[in-house]
Amino acid sequence: MIQHKWRKLFGYYKPYLRLFLSDLFFAVLGAGVTLVIPLIVRYITGTVIFLPAGEVAQTVGKLAALMLALVLLECFCNFYIGYYGHVMGAMIERDMRGEIFGHYQKLSFTFYDNQKVGQLLSRITSDLFDISELLHHGPEDLLISLMKFIGSFVILLTIDPALALVMFAFVPVILAYAFALNRKMKRAFKENRARIADINSQIEDSLSGIRVVKSFANEDVEMRKFGRGNQRFVDSKRVSYRYMGAYNSGLGALTTLVTVAVAAAGALMIARGNLTATDLITFLLYVNNCTEPIKKLVNFTEQFQNGYTGYERFLEILAVEPDIVDAPDAIELTDVKGEIVFEDVSFRYEENLESVLSHISLRVNAGEYIAIAGSSGGGKTTLCSLIPRFYDVESGRILLDGTDIRRIRLKSLRDHIGIVQQDVYLFAENVMENIRYGRPDATDEEVVAAAKLANAHTFIMGLPDGYHTDIGQRGVKLSGGQKQRLSIARVFLKNPPILIFDEATSALDNESEQMIQNSLEELAKGRTTFVIAHRLTTIRNAGKILVMTEKGIEEQGTHEELLKKGGAYSRLYRIAEEENHDFPENDGNDKKQLGNPSHV
């Protein structure tokens, strides 16, 4: 499993292997420069200064020019790895973001029912940034550190093995100290990730519902909720910073002790005639080359904890298998008539929950208009959500024109179903693009034609920029009726043979409801239509009405037939009649009833 993780991680370098190798090449070249310069200084202080006076200036000038060239080369190397290395990291981040976003698109409603948007957003933003930083800086930092460390060790051994051993005697202590805190830091950083994701989720929730917050004057409530999450983040950070502080301060002290030990030991060796001042200067110059890799190790460890923790969270999402996928022998739909048959269908949202639907059997003929009524919790929306396979049945099967929908390609199935929901979601685009979402390849003329069919063209032309008006986040600049008509225009543009109206008019005022009903009636002509009804008066003329309760489909028939039975539908209708006195038979209005268009 661990090998698979690392193999997958290294696989992200493959498209950019040439760039990656060049980045490492210049990292090695730059590190080599830092190893050579102290040797030149040693040559100057140990040999050149003892040459004849006339040669000293000339030789020092040449060596100074050489060191200047090496400094410029190191500068170029650092620029290359700083620029192109980061570009490579950004491209890898882009690829990983595309992979996880594509995976998000494959996951079903079941997954999203148990997730917070802020948590998912954190995995696709801050987590991936840390991963890309690790993939960019990690290899080059390790390579530079190893090269400087090993190179310095070899060079210093050739100069004076005894003093070299004094310097490198601290290495096991430094490594032991680093590994001692490594595990604790990893746990702390993982907790930090979870806390910041919680904060993102709370912010997203609060800002999405800002109008509700303000309408109840509950800004202080939201601040308290945010404050609690923010404080939990600080608490988790405090723990990680405690370990990080101990890590940095301990390693800093140990690296300083290296310089102290080398200086003290070197001074004693010079006094005994075992070491020259030139060699001690060289050793002190190389102390930085030995301690800098250790400092990089500090940064790399922090970077590794952040990046690898983010990578594990990234893999957690990718490991979630879509529970609704195409069967190996799935087919494309052609010439869809629209006959829907439920055969002994049962469904529950989770294994430990009660069944929402139990042994439902139902036949809906092609072009038939079915209304579904019943109290909340009866399974009306669930029944219709099974048709486009937003969820899969637990047992039984659903047939479309005689084919089990699980043997139809998901995209093909959903391309032939149009859904108009009560809670309309509009994107932060203009009107034209929001309607075009119904069929992304549609022309502007087709979009306008769909808007006219949905009775939306007139109000759209009254907007400041017509079809190019920006409607804000979730269409906040539009009324409920206007948003609903745009959603209906989408479905007109899609032109599917099967329709589902999920309480599409329940939240509208009477005037808006009338306009929407007219649009829905036009849309429903000749299509297999399911209407989930909140207001029973809107379905009185439906060809067939299903009454769903906890028992399943308790009654079915026309409005008149169900009233005569005096059962569940009759009771619901009487309750609705008492709550709403704006019925045609009570006030004489000519308000149309939404039903089978052929009956209106």
C-alpha positions as CSV (number, residue, x, y, z in Angstrom):
1,M,0.0,0.0,0.0
2,I,2.8,2.4,0.9
3,Q,4.7,1.5,-2.2
4,H,1.6,2.2,-4.3
5,K,1.3,5.7,-2.6
6,W,4.9,6.6,-3.4
7,R,4.7,5.2,-7.0
8,K,1.6,7.2,-7.6
9,L,3.2,10.3,-6.1
10,F,6.3,10.0,-8.3
11,G,4.1,9.4,-11.3
12,Y,3.1,13.1,-11.3
13,Y,6.6,13.9,-12.5
14,K,6.3,11.8,-15.6
15,P,4.8,14.5,-18.0
16,Y,7.5,17.0,-16.9
17,L,10.4,14.6,-16.6
18,R,12.7,16.8,-18.7
19,L,11.9,19.9,-16.7
20,F,12.3,17.9,-13.4
21,L,15.7,16.5,-14.4
22,S,17.0,19.9,-15.5
23,D,15.8,21.4,-12.2
24,L,17.8,18.7,-10.4
25,F,20.8,19.3,-12.7
26,F,21.0,23.0,-11.8
27,A,20.4,22.2,-8.2
28,V,23.5,19.9,-8.2
29,L,25.5,22.5,-10.2
30,G,24.7,25.2,-7.7
31,A,25.6,23.0,-4.8
32,G,28.9,22.2,-6.5
33,V,29.8,25.8,-6.7
34,T,29.4,26.3,-3.0
35,L,31.8,23.4,-2.4
36,V,34.4,24.8,-4.8
37,I,34.6,28.4,-3.5
38,P,36.0,27.5,0.0
39,L,38.7,25.4,-1.8
40,I,39.8,28.4,-3.8
41,V,39.9,30.5,-0.6
42,R,42.1,27.8,1.0
43,Y,44.4,27.9,-2.0
44,I,44.7,31.7,-1.8
45,T,45.4,31.7,2.0
46,G,47.6,28.6,2.0
47,T,49.6,29.0,-1.3
48,V,49.0,32.3,-3.2
49,I,49.9,34.6,-0.4
50,F,53.4,33.0,-0.2
51,L,54.1,33.6,-3.9
52,P,56.4,36.4,-5.0
53,A,54.8,39.8,-4.6
54,G,54.5,40.3,-8.3
55,E,52.6,37.1,-8.9
56,V,50.2,37.5,-5.9
57,A,48.1,40.3,-7.3
58,Q,47.9,38.7,-10.7
59,T,46.9,35.3,-9.4
60,V,44.4,36.7,-6.8
61,G,42.9,38.7,-9.7
62,K,42.4,35.6,-11.8
63,L,41.0,33.6,-8.9
64,A,38.7,36.5,-7.9
65,A,37.4,36.6,-11.5
66,L,36.9,32.8,-11.3
67,M,35.0,33.1,-8.0
68,L,32.8,35.9,-9.5
69,A,32.0,33.7,-12.5
70,L,31.1,30.9,-10.1
71,V,28.9,33.2,-8.1
72,L,27.1,34.3,-11.3
73,L,26.7,30.6,-12.2
74,E,25.2,29.9,-8.8
75,C,22.9,32.8,-9.2
76,F,21.6,31.5,-12.5
77,C,21.2,28.0,-11.0
78,N,19.1,29.4,-8.1
79,F,17.0,31.4,-10.5
80,Y,16.4,28.4,-12.7
81,I,15.3,26.1,-9.8
82,G,13.3,29.0,-8.3
83,Y,11.4,29.8,-11.5
84,Y,11.1,26.7,-13.5
85,G,10.9,24.5,-10.5
86,H,7.9,26.4,-9.2
87,V,6.3,26.4,-12.7
88,M,6.7,22.6,-12.7
89,G,5.1,22.5,-9.2
90,A,2.2,24.6,-10.4
91,M,1.6,22.3,-13.4
92,I,1.6,19.2,-11.2
93,E,-0.8,21.0,-8.8
94,R,-3.0,21.7,-11.9
95,D,-3.0,18.1,-12.9
96,M,-3.8,16.9,-9.4
97,R,-6.6,19.4,-9.0
98,G,-8.0,18.3,-12.4
99,E,-7.8,14.7,-11.2
100,I,-9.6,15.3,-7.9
101,F,-12.2,17.6,-9.4
102,G,-12.9,15.0,-12.1
103,H,-13.3,12.4,-9.3
104,Y,-15.7,14.8,-7.5
105,Q,-17.9,14.8,-10.6
106,K,-18.1,11.0,-10.5
107,L,-19.3,10.7,-6.9
108,S,-23.0,10.2,-6.2
109,F,-25.4,12.2,-4.1
110,T,-24.8,9.6,-1.3
111,F,-21.2,10.9,-1.0
112,Y,-22.2,14.6,-0.9
113,D,-25.0,13.9,1.6
114,N,-22.3,13.2,4.2
115,Q,-19.8,15.9,3.2
116,K,-19.2,19.6,3.8
117,V,-18.3,21.8,0.9
118,G,-15.7,23.6,2.9
119,Q,-13.9,20.3,3.6
120,L,-13.9,19.3,0.0
121,L,-12.8,22.8,-1.0
122,S,-9.8,22.6,1.4
123,R,-8.6,19.4,-0.3
124,I,-8.6,20.9,-3.7
125,T,-6.9,24.2,-2.7
126,S,-4.6,24.4,0.3
127,D,-3.8,20.7,0.4
128,L,-2.8,20.6,-3.2
129,F,-0.6,23.7,-2.9
130,D,1.4,22.0,-0.1
131,I,1.7,18.8,-2.1
132,S,3.1,20.8,-5.1
133,E,5.5,22.6,-2.9
134,L,6.8,19.2,-1.6
135,L,7.1,17.8,-5.1
136,H,9.0,20.8,-6.2
137,H,11.2,21.6,-3.3
138,G,11.5,18.2,-1.7
139,P,13.8,16.4,-4.3
140,E,16.0,19.4,-5.0
141,D,16.4,20.2,-1.3
142,L,17.3,16.7,-0.5
143,L,19.7,16.4,-3.4
144,I,21.4,19.7,-2.5
145,S,21.6,18.8,1.1
146,L,23.1,15.4,0.5
147,M,25.6,16.8,-2.0
148,K,26.8,19.6,0.2
149,F,26.9,17.3,3.3
150,I,28.7,14.4,1.6
151,G,30.9,16.7,-0.4
152,S,32.0,18.7,2.6
153,F,32.6,15.5,4.6
154,V,34.9,14.0,1.9
155,I,36.8,17.3,1.4
156,L,37.3,17.9,5.1
157,L,38.5,14.3,5.6
158,T,41.2,14.9,3.0
159,I,42.3,18.1,4.8
160,D,42.3,16.8,8.4
161,P,40.4,13.6,9.4
162,A,40.5,14.2,13.1
163,L,38.9,17.7,12.9
164,A,36.4,16.4,10.3
165,L,35.3,13.7,12.8
166,V,34.9,16.3,15.5
167,M,32.5,18.2,13.2
168,F,30.5,15.2,12.0
169,A,30.3,13.7,15.5
170,F,27.3,15.9,15.9
171,V,25.4,14.4,13.0
172,P,24.0,11.4,14.8
173,V,22.8,13.6,17.6
174,I,21.1,16.0,15.2
175,L,19.4,13.1,13.3
176,A,18.3,11.4,16.5
177,Y,16.7,14.7,17.7
178,A,15.0,15.2,14.3
179,F,13.5,11.8,14.2
180,A,12.4,12.0,17.8
181,L,10.0,14.9,17.0
182,N,9.1,13.7,13.5
183,R,6.2,11.5,14.5
184,K,4.6,14.1,16.8
185,M,4.9,16.8,14.2
186,K,3.1,14.6,11.7
187,R,0.1,14.1,13.9
188,A,0.0,17.8,14.8
189,F,0.0,18.9,11.1
190,K,-2.7,16.4,10.2
191,E,-4.9,17.9,13.0
192,N,-4.2,21.4,11.6
193,R,-5.4,20.3,8.2
194,A,-8.7,19.0,9.7
195,R,-9.2,22.3,11.7
196,I,-8.6,24.6,8.7
197,A,-11.0,22.5,6.7
198,D,-13.6,22.9,9.5
199,I,-13.2,26.6,9.3
200,N,-13.5,26.7,5.5
201,S,-16.7,24.7,5.9
202,Q,-18.2,27.0,8.5
203,I,-17.3,30.1,6.5
204,E,-18.9,28.6,3.3
205,D,-22.0,27.7,5.2
206,S,-22.3,31.1,6.9
207,L,-21.7,33.1,3.7
208,S,-24.0,31.0,1.6
209,G,-26.8,31.7,4.1
210,I,-25.9,35.3,4.7
211,R,-29.4,36.5,3.9
212,V,-30.9,34.2,6.6
213,V,-28.2,35.3,9.0
214,K,-29.1,39.0,8.5
215,S,-32.8,38.4,8.4
216,F,-32.6,36.9,11.9
217,A,-30.0,39.5,13.0
218,N,-27.8,36.5,14.1
219,E,-24.5,37.9,13.1
220,D,-23.3,37.5,16.7
221,V,-24.3,33.9,16.6
222,E,-22.3,33.3,13.5
223,M,-19.3,35.1,15.0
224,R,-19.5,32.9,18.1
225,K,-19.7,29.7,15.9
226,F,-16.7,31.0,13.8
227,G,-14.8,32.0,17.0
228,R,-15.1,28.5,18.4
229,G,-13.8,26.9,15.2
230,N,-11.1,29.6,15.0
231,Q,-10.0,28.9,18.5
232,R,-9.8,25.2,17.9
233,F,-7.5,25.9,15.0
234,V,-5.3,28.0,17.2
235,D,-5.2,25.2,19.8
236,S,-4.1,22.7,17.3
237,K,-1.6,25.1,15.9
238,R,-0.2,25.7,19.4
239,V,0.6,22.0,19.7
240,S,2.3,21.8,16.3
241,Y,4.2,25.0,17.0
242,R,5.4,23.7,20.4
243,Y,6.9,20.7,18.5
244,M,8.2,22.9,15.7
245,G,9.7,25.4,18.2
246,A,11.5,22.6,20.0
247,Y,12.6,21.2,16.7
248,N,14.0,24.5,15.3
249,S,15.6,25.7,18.5
250,G,17.2,22.4,19.3
251,L,18.6,22.0,15.8
252,G,19.8,25.6,15.8
253,A,21.6,25.1,19.1
254,L,23.2,21.9,17.8
255,T,24.4,23.5,14.6
256,T,25.9,26.4,16.5
257,L,27.7,24.0,18.8
258,V,29.3,22.5,15.7
259,T,31.0,25.9,15.0
260,V,32.1,26.2,18.6
261,A,33.5,22.7,18.7
262,V,35.4,23.1,15.4
263,A,36.9,26.4,16.5
264,A,37.9,25.1,20.0
265,A,39.3,21.8,18.6
266,G,41.1,23.6,15.8
267,A,42.7,26.1,18.1
268,L,44.1,23.3,20.3
269,M,45.4,21.5,17.2
270,I,47.1,24.7,15.9
271,A,48.7,25.2,19.3
272,R,50.1,21.6,19.1
273,G,51.3,22.1,15.5
274,N,48.8,19.5,14.1
275,L,46.8,22.0,12.0
276,T,47.5,25.2,10.1
277,A,45.5,28.4,10.4
278,T,44.6,28.1,6.7
279,D,43.0,24.7,7.3
280,L,41.0,26.0,10.3
281,I,39.7,28.9,8.1
282,T,38.7,26.3,5.5
283,F,36.9,24.2,8.1
284,L,35.0,27.2,9.4
285,L,34.0,28.1,5.8
286,Y,32.7,24.6,5.4
287,V,30.7,24.7,8.6
288,N,28.0,26.6,6.7
289,N,28.0,23.9,4.0
290,C,27.5,21.3,6.7
291,T,24.9,23.2,8.8
292,E,22.9,24.5,5.8
293,P,21.8,21.0,4.8
294,I,20.6,20.5,8.3
295,K,18.6,23.7,8.2
296,K,17.1,22.5,4.9
297,L,16.2,19.3,6.6
298,V,14.3,21.4,9.1
299,N,12.4,23.1,6.3
300,F,12.0,19.9,4.4
301,T,10.6,18.1,7.5
302,E,7.9,20.8,8.0
303,Q,7.3,20.8,4.2
304,F,7.1,17.0,4.1
305,Q,4.6,16.9,7.0
306,N,2.4,19.5,5.3
307,G,2.7,18.0,1.9
308,Y,2.4,14.3,2.7
309,T,-0.5,14.9,5.1
310,G,-2.2,16.8,2.3
311,Y,-1.4,13.9,-0.1
312,E,-2.9,11.4,2.2
313,R,-6.1,13.5,2.4
314,F,-6.0,13.7,-1.4
315,L,-5.7,9.9,-1.7
316,E,-8.6,9.5,0.8
317,I,-10.9,11.2,-1.7
318,L,-9.6,9.3,-4.7
319,A,-10.1,6.1,-2.7
320,V,-13.8,6.8,-2.4
321,E,-15.2,4.6,-5.1
322,P,-18.2,6.0,-7.0
323,D,-21.2,3.8,-6.0
324,I,-23.1,4.6,-9.2
325,V,-21.1,3.7,-12.3
326,D,-21.8,2.4,-15.8
327,A,-22.1,-1.4,-16.1
328,P,-19.5,-3.0,-18.4
329,D,-22.3,-3.7,-21.0
330,A,-24.1,-0.4,-20.6
331,I,-25.8,0.9,-23.7
332,E,-26.6,4.3,-25.3
333,L,-30.2,5.3,-25.5
334,T,-31.8,5.7,-28.9
335,D,-35.4,6.6,-29.9
336,V,-36.6,7.0,-26.3
337,K,-40.3,6.6,-25.9
338,G,-40.4,7.3,-22.1
339,E,-42.1,4.3,-20.5
340,I,-41.0,4.0,-16.9
341,V,-41.7,0.8,-14.9
342,F,-40.8,0.3,-11.2
343,E,-40.6,-3.4,-10.3
344,D,-40.7,-4.2,-6.6
345,V,-38.3,-1.3,-5.8
346,S,-37.0,-0.8,-2.3
347,F,-34.5,1.9,-1.2
348,R,-32.8,3.3,1.9
349,Y,-30.2,6.0,2.1
350,E,-27.9,4.2,4.5
351,E,-27.7,0.7,5.8
352,N,-28.5,1.6,9.3
353,L,-31.6,3.7,8.4
354,E,-35.1,2.6,7.7
355,S,-36.3,2.0,4.2
356,V,-37.7,5.0,2.5
357,L,-39.4,2.9,-0.2
358,S,-40.5,-0.7,0.2
359,H,-41.6,-2.9,-2.7
360,I,-42.8,-0.2,-4.9
361,S,-44.3,-1.3,-8.2
362,L,-45.5,1.2,-10.8
363,R,-46.0,1.5,-14.5
364,V,-46.0,4.9,-16.3
365,N,-46.8,4.8,-20.0
366,A,-44.8,6.9,-22.5
367,G,-46.2,10.5,-22.6
368,E,-48.2,10.0,-19.4
369,Y,-48.6,12.7,-16.8
370,I,-48.2,11.5,-13.3
371,A,-48.6,13.6,-10.2
372,I,-47.2,12.5,-6.8
373,A,-48.7,13.8,-3.6
374,G,-48.4,12.9,0.0
375,S,-47.1,14.1,3.4
376,S,-43.4,14.9,4.0
377,G,-41.2,11.9,4.4
378,G,-43.4,9.7,2.2
379,G,-40.6,9.2,-0.4
380,K,-42.0,11.4,-3.3
381,T,-38.6,13.1,-4.1
382,T,-36.7,9.8,-3.4
383,L,-38.9,8.0,-6.0
384,C,-38.1,10.5,-8.7
385,S,-34.4,10.7,-7.7
386,L,-34.1,7.0,-8.6
387,I,-35.1,7.5,-12.2
388,P,-31.9,9.4,-13.2
389,R,-29.9,7.2,-10.8
390,F,-29.0,9.9,-8.4
391,Y,-29.2,6.9,-6.1
392,D,-29.4,3.2,-6.9
393,V,-32.2,1.0,-5.8
394,E,-31.5,-1.4,-2.9
395,S,-33.6,-4.1,-4.5
396,G,-35.9,-4.5,-7.5
397,R,-35.3,-2.6,-10.7
398,I,-36.5,0.4,-12.8
399,L,-37.0,0.0,-16.5
400,L,-36.9,2.6,-19.2
401,D,-38.6,1.4,-22.4
402,G,-38.0,-2.1,-21.1
403,T,-34.3,-1.7,-20.3
404,D,-33.0,-1.8,-16.7
405,I,-31.6,1.8,-16.2
406,R,-28.5,0.2,-14.6
407,R,-27.7,-1.1,-18.1
408,I,-27.9,2.4,-19.6
409,R,-24.9,4.7,-19.7
410,L,-25.4,7.3,-17.0
411,K,-24.8,10.3,-19.3
412,S,-27.1,8.9,-21.9
413,L,-29.8,8.3,-19.2
414,R,-29.6,11.7,-17.7
415,D,-29.4,13.4,-21.1
416,H,-32.9,12.2,-21.7
417,I,-34.3,13.4,-18.4
418,G,-35.1,17.1,-17.6
419,I,-35.5,18.2,-13.9
420,V,-37.1,21.4,-12.7
421,Q,-36.6,21.7,-8.9
422,Q,-38.0,24.0,-6.3
423,D,-34.6,25.1,-5.2
424,V,-33.1,26.5,-8.5
425,Y,-29.4,26.7,-8.7
426,L,-28.0,29.3,-11.0
427,F,-24.3,29.8,-11.7
428,A,-22.4,33.0,-11.3
429,E,-22.7,33.6,-15.0
430,N,-24.9,35.7,-17.2
431,V,-28.4,34.8,-18.2
432,M,-27.4,33.4,-21.6
433,E,-24.8,31.0,-20.1
434,N,-27.2,29.8,-17.4
435,I,-29.8,28.8,-19.9
436,R,-27.2,27.3,-22.2
437,Y,-26.2,25.0,-19.4
438,G,-29.2,22.8,-20.5
439,R,-27.3,22.1,-23.8
440,P,-23.8,23.6,-23.8
441,D,-23.4,23.4,-27.6
442,A,-26.6,25.4,-28.2
443,T,-26.5,28.6,-30.3
444,D,-27.6,32.0,-29.0
445,E,-30.7,31.8,-31.2
446,E,-31.6,28.4,-29.6
447,V,-31.2,29.9,-26.2
448,V,-33.5,32.8,-26.9
449,A,-36.1,30.4,-28.4
450,A,-36.0,28.3,-25.2
451,A,-36.4,31.4,-23.1
452,K,-39.5,32.4,-25.1
453,L,-41.1,29.0,-24.6
454,A,-40.5,29.4,-20.9
455,N,-42.1,32.8,-20.8
456,A,-38.8,34.3,-19.7
457,H,-37.8,36.4,-22.8
458,T,-39.8,39.5,-21.8
459,F,-38.3,39.8,-18.3
460,I,-34.8,39.0,-19.6
461,M,-35.0,41.8,-22.2
462,G,-35.9,44.1,-19.3
463,L,-32.7,43.4,-17.5
464,P,-29.8,46.0,-17.8
465,D,-27.8,43.9,-20.3
466,G,-30.5,41.6,-21.5
467,Y,-29.2,38.0,-21.9
468,H,-25.7,39.2,-21.0
469,T,-26.7,40.4,-17.5
470,D,-24.7,39.1,-14.6
471,I,-27.2,37.6,-12.2
472,G,-24.9,37.2,-9.2
473,Q,-24.1,34.2,-7.0
474,R,-26.9,31.7,-7.2
475,G,-29.0,34.3,-9.2
476,V,-29.4,36.5,-6.2
477,K,-30.3,39.5,-8.4
478,L,-33.5,37.7,-9.7
479,S,-36.8,37.0,-8.1
480,G,-37.9,33.4,-7.3
481,G,-40.2,33.3,-10.3
482,Q,-37.6,34.6,-12.7
483,K,-35.0,32.1,-11.5
484,Q,-37.6,29.3,-11.9
485,R,-38.4,30.4,-15.5
486,L,-34.6,30.3,-16.3
487,S,-34.5,26.7,-15.0
488,I,-37.5,25.8,-17.2
489,A,-35.8,27.4,-20.2
490,R,-32.8,25.2,-19.5
491,V,-35.0,22.1,-19.8
492,F,-36.7,23.5,-22.9
493,L,-33.3,23.8,-24.5
494,K,-32.4,20.3,-23.4
495,N,-35.6,19.0,-24.9
496,P,-35.8,15.6,-23.1
497,P,-38.5,13.0,-23.4
498,I,-38.9,12.6,-19.6
499,L,-39.6,15.4,-17.1
500,I,-39.5,15.6,-13.4
501,F,-41.0,18.6,-11.7
502,D,-40.0,18.6,-8.0
503,E,-42.4,21.0,-6.3
504,A,-41.4,23.5,-8.9
505,T,-44.0,26.2,-7.9
506,S,-44.5,25.6,-4.1
507,A,-42.4,28.6,-3.1
508,L,-43.8,31.1,-5.5
509,D,-46.5,33.7,-5.1
510,N,-49.8,33.3,-7.0
511,E,-48.9,35.5,-10.0
512,S,-45.5,33.9,-10.4
513,E,-47.0,30.5,-10.0
514,Q,-49.5,31.1,-12.8
515,M,-46.6,32.1,-15.2
516,I,-44.6,29.0,-14.2
517,Q,-47.6,26.7,-14.6
518,N,-48.2,28.0,-18.1
519,S,-44.5,27.3,-18.9
520,L,-44.6,23.9,-17.3
521,E,-47.7,22.9,-19.2
522,E,-46.1,23.9,-22.5
523,L,-43.0,22.0,-21.6
524,A,-44.9,18.8,-20.6
525,K,-46.7,18.3,-23.9
526,G,-45.9,14.9,-25.3
527,R,-43.4,14.0,-22.6
528,T,-43.5,11.5,-19.8
529,T,-43.9,13.8,-16.8
530,F,-43.6,13.3,-13.0
531,V,-44.9,16.1,-10.9
532,I,-44.1,16.2,-7.1
533,A,-46.9,18.3,-5.8
534,H,-47.0,20.5,-2.7
535,R,-50.1,22.4,-3.6
536,L,-52.7,19.8,-4.5
537,T,-54.7,22.3,-6.5
538,T,-52.0,22.3,-9.1
539,I,-52.5,18.7,-9.9
540,R,-56.3,18.3,-10.0
541,N,-56.3,17.6,-13.7
542,A,-53.4,15.2,-13.8
543,G,-54.0,12.0,-15.7
544,K,-53.0,9.9,-12.6
545,I,-52.3,11.0,-9.1
546,L,-50.2,8.8,-6.7
547,V,-50.5,9.3,-3.0
548,M,-47.4,8.2,-1.2
549,T,-47.1,7.6,2.6
550,E,-44.8,5.7,4.8
551,K,-46.7,2.6,3.6
552,G,-45.7,3.3,-0.1
553,I,-48.1,4.1,-2.8
554,E,-51.3,4.1,-0.8
555,E,-53.7,5.3,-3.5
556,Q,-53.7,6.1,-7.2
557,G,-56.3,7.5,-9.5
558,T,-57.7,10.7,-10.9
559,H,-58.6,13.7,-8.6
560,E,-62.3,12.8,-8.7
561,E,-61.7,9.1,-8.1
562,L,-59.5,9.8,-5.1
563,L,-61.9,12.2,-3.5
564,K,-64.7,9.7,-3.8
565,K,-62.6,7.1,-2.0
566,G,-62.4,9.4,1.1
567,G,-58.9,8.1,1.9
568,A,-55.5,9.7,2.3
569,Y,-55.8,12.0,-0.7
570,S,-59.2,13.3,0.4
571,R,-57.8,14.0,3.9
572,L,-54.8,15.9,2.4
573,Y,-57.0,17.9,0.1
574,R,-59.4,18.9,2.9
575,I,-56.4,20.1,5.0
576,A,-55.1,22.1,2.0
577,E,-58.5,23.5,1.4
578,E,-58.7,24.8,5.0
579,E,-55.2,26.3,4.8
580,N,-55.7,28.0,1.4
581,H,-59.0,29.7,0.4
582,D,-57.7,30.8,-3.0
583,F,-59.2,27.8,-4.8
584,P,-61.1,28.4,-8.1
585,E,-64.3,26.9,-6.6
586,N,-64.2,29.3,-3.7
587,D,-63.4,32.7,-5.3
588,G,-64.3,32.2,-8.9
589,N,-60.8,32.9,-10.3
590,D,-60.0,31.4,-13.7
591,K,-56.6,30.2,-12.5
592,K,-55.4,27.2,-14.5
593,Q,-54.6,24.0,-12.9
594,L,-51.3,22.3,-13.7
595,G,-52.1,18.9,-15.1
596,N,-51.9,16.9,-18.3
597,P,-51.8,19.6,-21.0
598,S,-54.4,17.6,-23.0
599,H,-56.9,18.1,-20.1
600,V,-56.3,21.8,-19.6
